[in-house]
Amino acid sequence: MSDINKVLEYLETHRAEWDDLLCQYLRIPSVSADPNHAEDVREAARWTAGLFDRMGFSVELVDGEHRPIVYAQSPRVENAPTVLVYGHYDVQPAEDPSLWDTPPFQPSIRNGAFFARGACDNKGQILPHILSVRAWKEAAGRLPLNFKFVVEGEEEVGSHLLERFIDQAAERLACDCVVISDTGMPGPDQPAVTYGLRGIAYFEIRLSGPNRDLHSGSFGGAVTNPCNALARMLAGLADDSGRIQIPGFYDDVVPLSEEERARMRAVPFDEKAYFRMLGVETAVGEKGYSVLERRWARPTYDVCGVWGGYQGAGAKTVIPSQAGAKLSFRLVPHQDPAKVAKGLEIRLRQLCPPGIRLEIIDLHASPAVLTPLDSPFMKAAERALAATFPNPPVAIREGGSIPIVARFQQRLGVDVLLIGFAQEDDNAHAPNEKYSVDTYHRAMAASARLWEELRKGSDGARTA
């Protein structure tokens, strides 16, 4: 029996153990945004480190006093590629427990899925990579590659520690490619390799008018109302067709090639079912583009929050002294977040009426990411997925942003493989988050096969 078949058999015969391990992981309420869960975050880091310690890896908790990064490295395998695997053990807050059918940190298995906070984002996606490496070691008696794992504890709050760690330890993290499973796939039997992520530029704007709230009857018509001004300014950032009205915004947007558009058309996608799931009637967006093209490969502008004026019950006739909004721009490859920020300021100051003082706060930004479709690592991932799932994989983009991916690409100079296993109805960041049991085990098998495929293509591998 070949080594890979031994590994796959080992994974299959230990399914109950793998299920139990994931449930153990999910019971740790590692909510990075909540200081009340600081010790739980550290417990999750120690639990993760324990997995690597039992596999004979060297393990370090970086900044162990706060939200530690678990950095683990395998024993040296000569003449083999080096793969860096990234994931995160921190989770979003569960918020109102009454919105959950079962307690968010008491995992249950029902209807073929794990239900718990963190099930698909990201504990259920990073754990299969760890366990597939364990299966290689236990069943084949060897590792096919050199492995470096970076599992962080603050992805949900900005990855600030990890950004510094990548910058400071770039030589230590040197590898041939980075593997990340924090994205999704179009359907339970339809795997995908994600070759592109949109970038982001996120801002808060604050408008100040009179030096105090004013009676709308006594002062209305004599002063500029910040809420009225805000509404006009927000509307002025896009025209009626949805085209963004920021100077230079589209200058660096590269049109989609016919090959890419054909690939997107080939992705199984039921538009009517998609909108039914969302509870809306139809699509809106940039003319001339499909729903998937708009979501994955075109830049967008969205108002993510608005505040100002009276918010209580009933009526209060008031002109507020202040108003504000939070704005998100999703960017495509070659767009520069800094250039977008400059253009936004120019446009907002054009739109700002007399009697209003404008403040623009640049909250965070990250460029878009694109991996070449002909990358040998991409081809290896496609082979691994094709051998695991009933349908061949498709190459997709994601509309969301994972800023740390761009950081890995820029600082390490390598391709990043994004192989996600989440479904759109898995409720990541929402109540009743779930993750398919079958997908969890398929992810392990695909991961094990990926290491074999990367080993086969080891010519020219680094000696990292």
MILUM-536787 format. One record per residue: y, x, z of N, C-alpha, C, O, CB in turn; residue in one letter. Coordinates in pm, whole numbers, plus 50000, padded with zeros to 5 digits. Glycine has a CB too. Layout:
BEGIN
YXZYXZYXZYXZYXZa...
END
This chain:
BEGIN
498805008550000500005000050000501255008850000501335018450076500014990450123m502225005549914503455013349906504265011750034504085002250109504285009149784s505165021250056505995020650177506825007850182506915001550287506915032750183d507415003950070508254991950074507424979650105507904970650174508994990149940i506194978950057505344967450090504954967550238504844956950300504084967550002n504754979450295504484980350438505694975050518505544967950617504174995050478k506874978750472508094974450541508254959350533508564952850633509334981450481v508044953750415508194939350398507164931750480507464921150536508064935650250l505954936950487504914930450568505284931050716505094921450790503534937050545e505814942350759506244943950898507344933850932507314927451037506744958350924y508304932550842509384922850864508834908650876509294900750959510414923550750l507854905350793507304891750793506524888950921506614877950977506414889650671e505754898450966504914896151083505694896251214505174892251318503824906551089t506944900851209507774901451330508904891051326509914892751395508364915451347h508754880551249509824870751233510274864851368511474863351392509364859451141r509324861451453509684855451581510514865051665511454860851733508424851251658a510194877851660510964887751735512384888751682513344889651759510274901451728e512514888551549513864889551489514704877251525515904878351551513754891051335w514074865451526514794853351565515294854451709516424850751741513904840851549d514424859451795514794860751936515934870651954516844868452034513584865052020d515904881651878516974891551889518314885651847519334888051912516654903851804l518314878051739519574872051697520084862251803521284861851832519404864851562l519184854451860519614845151965520174852552087521144848052148518444836152008c519554863952123520104871952231521544876352199522434875552284519214884352257q521734880852078523044885652033524084874452039525214876452084522954891251889y523674862551994524584851151987524954845752124525984839152138523974840251904l524134848552225524454843752360525614851452423526184846952522523214844852450r525964862852367527054870752423528364865652365528584866852244526864886052392i529234859852446530484853952394531564864552368532574865152438531024843552493p531334872652267532174884352241533424880552162533604884752048531384895052165s534284872552225535504867552163536614877952181537154879352290535934853752224v536924885152075537864896252089539294891752114540074899352171537824904751965s539654879652074541034874952090541364870652233542534869352267541304863451997a540364868352315540564862652448540344873352555539214878152572539604850552471d541394877252629541234887452733540194883652838539614892452902542554890152801p539954870752858538944866452955537534870252913536624870052995539024851452974n537364873852786536044877852736535954893052713535084897652640535724870352606h536844900552775536854915052754535534921352792535024930052720537984921452832a534964917352905533684923152947532554918652855531614926252831533374919153092e532624906352803531614901652708531654909952579530614912952521531824886752675d532854913452536532984921952417532314935352442531584940452356534484923952379v532554941152558531924954052589530404952552601529664961552562532504959752720r529944941152656528504938952664527874938452526526804944052504528204925952740e528554931852432528034931152295527974945052232527044948152157528904921852210a528974953452263528954967152211527754974752268527054981752194530264974452247a527534973352398526394980452459525064975252404524134982952381526424978952614r524974962152382523744956152328523484961752188522354965152155523844940652324w524534962452107524404967851971523994982551977523104986851903525734966251893t524634990252063524315004452075522855006352117522195015852074525245011252177a522364997252202520974998352247519984997252132518945003852134520674987652348g520294989052032519404988051915519245001651847518145005651811519944977751814l520355008651830520315021651762519675032351851518955040951802521725026051722f519945031651979519365041352071517835040652067517165050952069519875038852214d517295028452062515835026752057515245031351924514045033751914515475012152081r516085032651821515625037551690515755052651676515425058251572516395030651579m516245059251781516385073751776517655078451707517755090151670515215079651707g518625069651690519905073551632520775079851740520605077151858520625061251568f521695088451698522755092751788523795081651791524185076351687523385106551743s524245078051910525125066451925526345070052009526245077452107524365054551991v527485064851968528725067152041529505054152047529575046851949529565078451975e530095051252162531035040252175532435046152168532885052852261530805032252308l533115043552058534455048952037535455039952107535475027852082534785050151885v536295045652194537235038052277536475027552359536765015652352538315031252189d535525032152434534635023252507535275014852614534625005952669533585031152567g536555017352647537205009652753537754996352704538094987752786538315017752812e537844994352575538504982252525537534974252438536634967652490539774985952444h537714974652306536794967952213536094978952134536544982252024537554957652117r535034984552185534504997052129533954995351987533404984951950533425002552219p534125005951910533385007451785532045013651820531995023751891534175016151681i530975007851771529645013851785529425022451661529295017251550528515002951802v529385035551681529115044751571527735050851592527485057251694530215055751562y526845048851496525465053651507525085061251381525465057451270524485041851531a524345071951400523945080251287522475083751299521995087451406524815093151280q521755082651187520315085251186520035100251184520905108151148519655078451066s518815104051222518405118051203518485121751055518335113150968516975120351257p518705134351029518945139150892517715137550805516605141250844519365153750895r517905131750685516875130950581517345139650466518355136550401516615116050535v516635150450440517075159850337516975153850197516065146050167516245172650345e517945157650113517965153749972517945138649951517355133649856516785159849901n518605131650040518685117050028520145112950036520945119650100517845110050140a520495101849972521875096949981522225093150124521365091250209522085085049888p523515091950147524035087450276524745074150255525635072950170524995098050340t524355064250333524945050950325525615047750457525045049650564523865040250291v526845042750449527555038050567527505022850567527935016550470529035043350571l526995017050673526885002450685527914997650787527975002650899525444998250726v528714987950746529774982750833529494968150868528994960450787531154984050765y529844964450992529814950551036530624949151162531234958751209528364945851058g530634937151218531364935251344530594925951437529934916451393532784929751318h530714928851566530014920851667530954911151738530494902751814529344929951769y532264912251714533174902751778533204889651699532874889351581534604908651788d533594878951767533564865651706534884858451733535684862451817532374857451761v535074847651658536224838951677536074830851807534954828851853536404829551556q537184826151864537064816851976536314804151934536384799951819538454813152031p535604798252029534884785851999535804773752009535494763151955533694784152095a536924775352078537904764652098537264752752171536564754852270538484760051964e537484740552126537074728552200535554726852198535004723652093537754716052142d534864728752310533394727352311532934713352273531804711552226532864730752447p533794703352294533394689652262533194687452112532574677652072534424679852314s533724696552031533564695351886532234701151838531884699951720534714702351815l531504707451928530214713351894529084703751933529144697352038530034727051966w528064702951849526904694551881526064700851991525444693752070526044692351756d526044714151996525384721552103526334732552148527184736752069523994727452056t526234737452271527194747452320527274759652228526244764552181526814751852461p528474764452201528654774952101527984788152133527684795952043530074777352082p527754790852263527114803452300525744801252364525244809652438528004811152395f525154789752334523754787052366523044783952234522854772252201523604775152471q522654794352160522144792352024520944783052020520064783552107521774805551963p520924774651919519784765751896519374767051750520184770351663520144750951931s518094764451725517574764451589517184750151555516284744451617516354774251572i517874744351458517564730751415517924729351268518834735951217518314720251501r517204720551201517414718251058517394731250978518124733050881518754711151035n516534740351022516354752950948517484762850963517644771650878516174750050806g518294761551069519434770551083519674774051229519354766451320520694764251024a520254785951250520784789851381522164783551395522984784551304520844805551397f522424777151509523734771651537524324778951657523774778351766523654756451562f525434785851636526134792851744527354799751684527394802351564525204803251817a528334802551768529474810351722528994824651691528334831051773530614810451828r529354829351572528944842751528527664842951448527234853651405528774851551645g527044831251427525744831051359525814837051219524984845251182525224816751350a526834832851141526964838851008528084849151002528104857550912527214827950904c529014848551097530174857351095530304864551229531024859551316531464849451062d529664875651248528994883851149527664888951204527014897451143529884895451107n527274883651320526074888951384524824886651299523964895351290525884882551521k524734874851238523574871951156523544879251024522544878850952523504857451130g524634885950990524664893650865524544908750888523994915750803525944890850789q525034913851002524864928051029523484931151087522924941751060525954932951124i522934921851167521644924551231520524927051130519714936051154521264913051321l520414919751017519354922750921519394937050869518344942950844519444913250806p520574942850852520634956750806520074966250912519364975850880522094960650773h520384963551037519874972051145518354970751154517634980651166520534968351280i517864958351147516434956051162515634960951042514484965051057516164941251184l516224960650924515504965950807515314980950819514294986350776516254962550677s516304987850876516165002250899515085004651005514275013750991517515008550944v515074996551108514024997651210512644995551148511695002551183514254987551323r512544985751057511244983150993510794995050910509614998350910511324970650904a511705001450839511335013450764510785024250858509765030450830512565019050686w511455026050968511025036551062509665033251122508805042051134512065038351173k509465020651162508235016651228507065015451131505955019951161508435003651300e507295009351015506195006350924505885017750828504725020450798506504993950844a506935024450779506715035350683506685048950751506265058850691507795035250576a507145049450877507155062150948508235071650903508215083450938505845068750934g509175066750825510255075350776511455066550741511345054350733509795083650651r512595072950721513775066150672514005070450527513885082250496515015069350760l514345061150439514535064750299515875071350271516045077850168514395052550213p516835069650362518195074250342518755080150471518125079350577519095062950293l519925086050459520725089250577521625077250605522295072150515521575102450555n521635072850728522395060950764523495064250863523295071850958521475050250821f524655058250840525745058150937526155043550953526445036750855526975067350890k526185038751075526575025051103527895024951179528075032451275525475017651184f528795016451135530045014051206530104999051233530294991051142531295018951122v529954995251361529974981151400531114979551500531044984651612528584976451462v532154972451460533364972051542533464959151623532704949651604534594973351454e534434959251716534604948051806535964941251798536334933751888534384952451943g536704943751690538004937151679538344933151535539504932851496539094946351733e537314930151457537574925751319538404912951319539274911051234536254923451244e538114904151415538794891151417540224892151469540954882251468538014881551503e540634903951514542014905551563542734917151494543764921851542542014907751714v542194921851381542974931251302542404945051277542984952451197544214932851364g541314949151340540654962051313541584974051331541464983951258540104962151172s542504973251425543474984251441542804997251484543145007951434544544980351542h541874996351578541165008351622540365014351507540345026551490540245005151740l539705005951429538875010951320539725017651213539315027851157538074999551258l540905012251184541785018651087542105032951130542055042251048543085010551069e542425034751257542715048251307541475057051301541565068851266543255047651451r540325051351335539085058951336538735063951195538335075451178537925050451392f538905055351095538615059350957539555070650915539125080250852538755047350861i540825069450950541795079750912541485093050982541575103750921543205075250947d541115092351109540895104551186539525110851162539365122951175541045101551332q538535102551125537155107451114536605106150973535405104150954536255099951210a537485107350873537045105250735535935114950696534985110950628538225106950639a536025127550737534985137250703533665133550770532595134750711535405151450744e533755129250892532555125250967531885113050904530665111650911532905122351114r532665104350845532145092050785531755093750638531375084050573533165081150797l531845105850586531555108250445530195102450406529225103750480531595123350414a530155096150290528935089450247528965087850096529945091450031528775075550316c527875082450042527805079849899528255065749865528775063349756526405082049847d528065056349956528595042849937528635035850072527985039950168527725034749835c529425025250076529545016850196528905003350164529124997750057531045015150240v528124998150258527484985050242528034975650349528034978850468525914986250253v528494964050305529074954050396528514940450362528514936350246530624954050388i528054933350463527654919350447528554910850536528244908450652526134917250483s529654906450479530604897950551531234888250452532354883350471531704906550623d530484885550345530944876350242529864865650223529034863650312531254883750107t529864858950108528924847950090528234848349955528404857549876529634834950105g527434837949932526754836349805526844821649762527014812949847525274841049814m526734818849632527004805249583526044794549632526434782849640526984805349437p524804797949664523844788049710522694794649782522564806849776523314779849593g521854786949851520784792949932519774800949851519144810149904520064782250007p519604797649723518684805049637519414813349533518784819149444517744795449568d520734814049544521534821149444522284832849508523384831049560522534811549376q521674844749505522334856449565523494861249479523634857349363521334867949585p524324869549537525484874649466525874888349519525654891549636526664864949477a526464896249431527144908549470528624906249445529024902649334526604921149391v529424908349546530874906149535531534919049490531444929349557531474901349670t532194918549374532794930749322534314930849336534964940649301532424932349176y534894920049389536334919849405536764911249522536174900749548536994915049278g537794915549592538434907949699539924907449671540524917249627538144914249839l540524895849697541974895449687542614902749805542034903549913542474880949680r543794907949782544564913849890545414903249956545324891449923545444925249838g546244907450051547074897950123548414904250160548504916150187546354893050250i549444895950160550744899450218551164887250300551324876350246551834903150105a551354889150430551554877850522552864879850596553144890650650550364876550622y553664869350598555004870250656555304858350747554714847650734556044871150545f556234860550839556854849650912558334849850879558954860450876556614850951067e558894838050853560334837350832560934828550941560344818450981560674831850690i562104832350988562804824951093564234822051047564944830951002562794832951228r564614809451059565964805251022566704800851148566174793451230565924793750918l567934805551161568774801651275570064795351221570694800751130569094813951367s570424784051278571634777151237572634776351351573124786751395571314763351187g572964764451400573904763151512573344769851638572144772351649574204748351541p574234772651731573814780051850573064771551952572694776552058575014786251916n572854758951922572064749952008571644737951924572194735551817572874745452136r570664730251974570294717751909571484708151915572224707652013569034711551976d571644700451806572794691551796572364677251772571304674751715573734696151685l573184667751815572964653451790573114651151639574144654551581573974644451873h572084645251575572114643851430573154633651383573584634051268570744639851379s573554624451473574604614951436575974621151445576794619351356574534602751522g576244628451553577554634251575577854646051483578994648151444577684638651718s576794653751447577004666051371576384665951231576664674751150576464677751448f575534655851201574884655351071575864654850956576804646750959573974643551065g575684663150856576594663850742577664674350756578344677550658577234650650720g577814679850876578854689950898578294704050912579004713850891579654686451022a576994705050948576354718150963575054718250882574504707750850576064721451114v574604730150850573344731450777572184730050874572114737050975573264744950701t571274721050843570094718650926569024729050890568584729450775569534704050906n568604737550984567594747850952566294742050895565684748250809567274755851076p565864730250941564634724350887564824720150742563944722350659564194712150971c565974714250710566244710650571566294723150483565744723450373567574702950560n566954733550535567054746050459565664752150437565354756950329567964756050532a564844751850543563504757450533562694750250425562024756750345562784756550668l562754736950422561994729350323562394733250182561544735250096562184714450344a563714734350157564174738050023563764752349988563384755149874565694736550013r563834761350084563494775350057562004776950028561624784149936563894784150175m561174770150107559724771050083559374765349946558564771049874558944763550193l559994754149911559734748149780560214757149668559634757249560560414734449770a561274764749693561834773249590561044785749561561384793249469563194777049628g559984788249637559154800149612558104797649503557424807049462558454804349739l557974785249457557034782249349557614770749268558324762249322555604778549404a557324770549137557814759449055556804747949056555784748749125558074764048910d557084737448981556234725648984554834728148930553904720648960556884714548906d554664738648850553344741848797552574751548887551444755148857553474747848658s553204755548999552544764649092552814779249067552304787749139551084762449088g553624782548966553914796548937554914801849039555954795649063554454798348792r554614813249098555384818749209556694824649159556704832449063554564829449285i557774820849224559124824449178559704836049258560794834949315560034812449188q558974847049261559424859249328559654869749221558774871849137558394864149434i560804876349220561064886449116559964897149110559604903149211562414893149141p559454899248991558454909648968557054906349017556174915049011558884921849033g556814894049065555534890949128554354892849032553304897649073555544876649181f554524889248908553414889848812553414902548727552574904048638553454877648722y554344911648752554474923448667553184931448657552824936448550555574932348718d552484932748769551304941548774549984933948770548924939848788551354949948898d550034920848747548804912848740548124915148606548694912248501549114897648762v546914920448610546154923248488545374910648449544634905348532545194935448507v545514905848325544784893848285543264895948297542764907048279545144889948140p542574885248327541114885948333540554888648194541004882848095540524872848390l539564897448187538904900048059537994888348025537604880548112538104913248064s537644887247899536734876647856535364878447921534674868647950536594876547704e534964891147943533674893448009533684887848151532724881548194533344908548012e534784890348224534864885248360534894869948363534254863648447536104890848431e535634864048270535704849448266534324843648234533934833248287536744844748162r533594850448146532244845948113531324846948234530504838048257531664854047997a531464857748311530644859248431530944848148532530034842848596530884873148496r532204844748545532554834048639532044820548592531634812248673534064833548658m532064818348462531524805748410530024804848434529474793848445531814804348260r529364816348443527914816548461527494814048606526324811748634527354829748415a528464814648700528144812348841527854797448862528674789048824529314817048934v526714793948921526434779748948527494773949041527644778349155525024778149010p528214763948992529294758249072529494743749033529834740648919530614766249052f529284734849128529454720549106530844716749160531034715249280528314712149177d531784715349069533164712949110533324699849187534034699249287534074712748989e532644689349140532764676449208532184677049349532764671649443532054665449127k531034683749363530424685049496531304693549587531394691049707529024691349485a531954703449530532834712149607533984704049668534294705549786533384723449520y534604695649587535724687849638535274676749732536004672949824536514681949522f534064671349708533544661649804533354668049940533684662050043532204655749754r532824680449942532614687550067533944689450141533984688950264531954701150041m535014691650066536314694050127537074681250160538094681550228537154702550035l536574670050111537234657350139538514655250061539404648050107537524656450283g538624661349942539784659349855539304654349719538124655449685540594672649838v540234648749644539824641849522539694650949402538794648949320540804631049491e540564660749388540554668549266541224682049287541724685149396541244660949152t541234689949181541784703349189543284703449161543804695049088541074712549093a543954713049220545324716249183545384731249164544534738649213546364711249291v546404735749094546544750149080547074754148945547484745848864545234756849105g547054767048923547644773048804546944768148679545724768748668547574788148813e547724763348584547164758048460546524769148377546984780548375548244750948379k545434765448309544764774948222543664782848289543054791548227545744784348167g543404779848418542374787248491541434777448559541834766748604543014796748594y540164781348567539174773148635539374774048786540134782348835537754777448596s538664765448859538754765749004538324779249059538994784749147537904754549065v537224784749008536754797749058537734808749022537974817749104535374800949001l538304808348904539284818548867540514817748957541044828148998539704816948720e540964805748989542104804349079541794809749217542624816149280542534789749089r540574806949264540194811049400539934826049411540234832049514538964803449444r539404832049307538924845749317539834856149253539894867449300537594846649254w540544852349148541144862749064542584860149024543104867148937540324864448942a543234850449084544644848049056545424848749187544904844949292544854834348986r546684853549183547484854349305547984840549346548174831749262548684863849284p548184838849476548584825749528549644827149636549874837949691547384818349583t550294815949664551264814749774550934802249852550784791449795552744814349720y550824803649985550554792150070551384792950197551574803650254549054791350105d551874781350239552524780050369551414777350471550714767350462553614768550369v551274786450567550184785350664550624778950796549784775750880549614799150691c551904777250815552394770950938553884768550928554604776350866552074779651060g554344757650989555764754050987556154749251126555394742051190556064743050879v557324753151173557794748251302559304746051298560024751851216557424758251414w559764737451389561174734751400561414720351439560704711351393561894737851270g562404718051524562784704451558561874697851660561034704351723562814696251437g562044685151675561344677351777559904674651734559654670551620562074664051804y558954677051824557524675351794556864664951883555664662551870556814688551808q557594658751973556984649552068556824635552013557074632951896557804649052192g556384626552101556154612652061557494605552039558504608852101555324605152167a557464595751950558654587851926559734595551853559454605651789559204582752056g560974590751863562094596451788563034604051880563244600551995562854585651714a563594614651824564674621851890565624626451780565244634551695564134634051976k566834621551782567794624351675568464637751700569464638551770568854613151664t567884648251642568334661751673568364670251546567474669351461567434668251779v569384678251534569414689051434568984701651509569714706251597570854690651366i567834707351477567364718951554568204731251524568774732651415565884721851524p568264739951620569014752351599568194762651523568754772051465569454758151733s566854761051522565994770851457564834764051385564474752651417565464781051560q564274770951289563064766451220562364778751164562974789351150563394756051106a561104777351133560374788951080559094785151012558664773651017560064798651191g558484794950947557224792650875556464805750863557034816550873557484786650735a555174804450841554314815950813553784814550671553314803850631553134816950918k553854825550595553544825250453552454835250419552454846550468554804828150370l551524830950337550434839650293550474840850141550514830750069549054834050340s550464853150092550324855949950549004863349929548814874349982551534864149895f548114857449852546884864449815547144871949685547664866349589545674854449800r546774884649685547114893549575545864897949499544754897949553547864905849628l546054901549373544944906049289545114920949262546164926649292544884898049155v544084927549205544174941949181545444946049107545894939349014542964946649103p546004957249152547204963649099548504957949157549564963949139547234962348949h548464946649225549654941849293549884950049421548944952649496549554926749326q551134953949442551504962149557552124953049664553164946949639552504973549516d551504952149784552084943649888553534947149921554324938249952551254944550013p553884959949915555264963949947556234958549842557344954449875555374979349955a555824958649718556674953249611556834938249626557914932849602556074956549473k555754931349666555834917049691556804914149805557584904749797554444911249725v556764922349910557664920350024559134921649981559974913750024557344930650136a559424931549898560804933349851561244921549766562364916649781560924946449771k560364917049676560704905649592560894892949672561764884849641559634903549488g560064891249777560194879349861561564879149930562214868749937559064878949966l561984890649981563284890950048564424887549951565354880349986563524904750111e564334892949830565374889849731565424874849705566504868949703565104897549600i564264868749684564224854549651564684845849769565444836349750562814850549607r564234849049889564614840950005566114841850030566734831950070563854845450129l566704853450009568144854550031568914847049922570014842149947568574869450034r568354846249802568964837849699568934823149739569884815749711568244839849565q567854818949804567664804949838568334801049970568554789149995566194802049846l568654810750052569174807750186570594802050176571464808550120569164820350275c570844790050230572164783750216573164789150318572774795750415572034768750232p574454786450298575464790350397575174783650531574634772650537576884786650347p575544790550637575344785050771573984788150830573674783350939575544770450769g573154795950760571804799250807571644814350810571984821250714570714792850716i571124819450919570764833650931569254834950911568484827550972571194839551069r568844844150827567434845750787566854858550844567464869250834567304845750633l565674857450904564904869050950563534868450885562874858050887564794869451107e563084879650828561774880550763560954890850839561384902350855561894884350610i559774886850885558894895750960557634898150878556904888750846558534889751100i557394910650844556204914550768555064916550867555044926450940556454927650682d554104907050871553064907250974551894916350937551464924451019552554893250999l551374915250817550334924750776550094923550626550444913550563549024922250854h549494934050572549264934450427548084943350397547754952450473550524939350353a547444940550283546334948850235546204946650086546334935350039545004945350309s545934957350009545774955649865544434949249830543524948849913545914969049794p544324944449709543064938949658542054950349636542414962049630543294931049528a540794946349623539694955949606538884952049483538614940249460538784956449732v538504962049404537664959449287536654970849275537024982549274538524958249157l535374967349264534304977149244533824976349100533584965249051533114974849343t533684987549030533254986948890531894979848875530964982448951533175001048830p531824971048777530584963648757529444972748712528274969248731530794952748654l529764984348654528714993348607528365004048710527665013648679529135000048477d528845002348834528525011848941527015012348962526375001848968529255007949072s526415024348975524975025249000524575018649132523455013849146524525039749001p525485018449228525195011849355525144996749336524334989749398526245015649461f526024991649251526004977449218524664973849152524064963649183527194973749126m524224982249061522954979548992521784979849091520864971649081522714989848879k521804989049185520754989649287520724977049370519654971749401520945001949377a521904972049408521974959749485521454947849405520764939249459523414957149530a521774947349279521294936349194519774936349185519154925749188521904937349054e519184948149174517714948949168517084944249300516084937049300517254963349136r517674948549411517134944649542517214929549562516274923449612517884951749654a518314923549524518484909149540517574901349445517004891149482519954905149516l517424906349323516574899549225515114899249271514394889749241516684906349089a514694909549343513314910149390513084901549514511934899249553512934924449421a514154896749575514054889449701514244874349684513574866449751515064894649800t515144870449595515504856449579514894850749451514564858349360517024854849577f514734837449442514144831449323515014832249198514504831049087513814817249349p516314834349216517234835349102517864849149097518094855149202518314824449109n518164854248978518834867248969520234866349025520854855749018518864872248824p520764877249079522094876749139523194875349035523034879248919522344889249221p524304869749078525504869148996526544878149059526534880749179526024854648982v527464882948973528584891049022529784881949041530204875148947528924902748923a530324881649162531424872549194532574880149258532434891649300530944861249287i533704873349264534814878049347534944868449464534374857449464536154878849265r535704872649564536004864249679537514862649688538264872049664535424870249811e537944850649724539374848249737539984853849863541184856249868539634833749731g539154855949965539654861150091539904876150086539674882649985538684857950201g540384881350197540714895450209539984901550326539904895450434542234897550224s539434913450306538844921250416539574934750413539124944050347537254922850400i540704935750484541544947650470540814960850490541164970950430542664946950566p539784960750575539124973550604538364978750483538104990750474538164971950722i538014969850388537314974250267538204983650187537764994150141536894962150180v539474979850170540394988550097540565001850169540695012250105541754981650081a540555001550302540705013850380539515023150354539685035150335540825010750531r538305017550354537115025650324537235031850185536985043750167535835017050334f537605023850086537715028949950538745040049940538485050449879538075017649855q539895037950000540985047549987540695060550060540945071350006542265041550039q540165059650182539985071550264538695079050235538645091350243540035067850410r537635071750200536345078250176536085080750028535235088849993535215069950233l536815073749941536695076049797535355072049739534855078649648536925090349768g534765061249790533445056849745533475042049711534395034849747532375059749852v532435037649639532275023549611531845016049737531145021549822531245021349498d532275003649747531874995049858531044983549802531504976049716533124989649935v529814982349851528924971449811529114959749906528884961050026527444976149810l529524948449853529694936349931528574926749897528574920449791531084929849906l527604925849988526434917449965526404907150077525874909750185525104925849960i526964895450051527074885350155526004874750145525454872250038528424878850149g525704868550259524624858650265525094845350326524264836450346523464864050346f526364843750356526854831450415527034820650308527224823650190528184833850488a526964808050351527204796550265528564790450298529074791950409526074786050280q529144783450200530464777550223530444766850331531474764050391530994771650095e529274760850357529184750650461528654756150593528204748450678528314739150415d528694769450610528214775350735529234774650848528944778550961527824789850711d530424769650819531434766950923531884779550997532134779151118530894757051022n531984790550925532554802450988533964799251037534754793150965532584814550889a534284803151159535574800851225535774786251265536854782751313536704805251134h534774777751247534924763551277533834759351376532904766951401534844755051147a533944747151432532864742251518531554741051441531544739151320533244728751579p530444742251516529094741051460528814751551352528214748551249528894727151402n529274763751378528924774751288527404776051282526714774451383529574788151335e526884778851163525434779751146525074790851048525944796750983524864766351099k523774793451039523264803650947521794800750922521014799351016523454818151005y521434799650796520084796050758519054806250810519244818350796519984794750607s517984801050869516904809750916516254816950799516014829050805515844801650994v515984809750691515374816050573516274826850515515804837550477515064805450466d517574824150509518514834050455518564846450543518644857650493519914827950441t518514844550673518494855750767517324865150737517484877350736518404850650913y516154859450713514984867850686515014873350544514564884650521513704859850709h515514865750449515674871150314516674882750313516494892450240516134860050217r517714881650393518694892450401518034905350449518364916150401519844888650495a517104904150544516374915950592515554922350480515554934450462515464912250709m514844913750406514014918750296514864925150187514524935750135513154907450238a515984918550153516874924250051517454937550098517584946850018518014914450019a517794938450225518314950850280517274961950271517584973150229518754948850426s516034958950310514964969050302514774973850159514594985750136513644963350355a514814964550065514664968349923515864976449874515714985549792514474955749836r517054973049924518234980449882518124995149919518465003849838519484974449945l517634998150039517495012150078516535019449984516755030949949516995013250225w515465012649943514525018549847515195021049713515005031549652513295009549829e515965011249666516625012749535517665023849538517815031249441517274999449494e518385024949647519365035749657518695049249665519225059249615520265033749780l517525049749726516765062249732516345066649592516395078549559515525060649823r515925057049511515485060249375516605066549293516355075049207514985047649305k517835062349320518975067649244519685078649317520915079049316519935056749213g518935087649382519545097549473520065110049405520595118849472518545101549576s519935111149274520435123149208521935124449231522685114749213520125122749057d522355135849269523775138249293524285133149426525495132849448524545131949185g523395129249516523825124049646524525135049726524255146949709522615118449725a525415130949810526115140449897525165145850004524085140450028527345133749962r525575156250065524835161750180525595158450307525685166650398524635177050166t526145146250312526955142150426526105141150551526615137850658527635128750399a
END
